[in-house]
């Protein structure tokens, strides 16, 4: 006997907008650079504090992703304006982890 076609699955519900983490910077001022999460992960620690001067390439944050620790460097010389998360926070790809200005 012929097999009846299966009904199509309903489309998934639209994704709810992700709320910004408390204190997470969302916009950059002129002259500021962001360190963004290159992939989802967990913030292990920051090696700097807000107000601290950094040089290009200095490690700012350690992000654990895929069971590996990734040292994320300062993209420019400047001062740490904002740290976006606390140690232990889960982050999504593209989240702003720190702002250098």
Secondary structure, DSSP 8 states (H G I E B T S, - for coil): ---------------------TT------TT-EEEE-SSSEEEEEESS-TT-EE-TT-EEEEEEETTEEEEEE-SSSEEEEEE-S-TT-EE-TT-EEEEE-
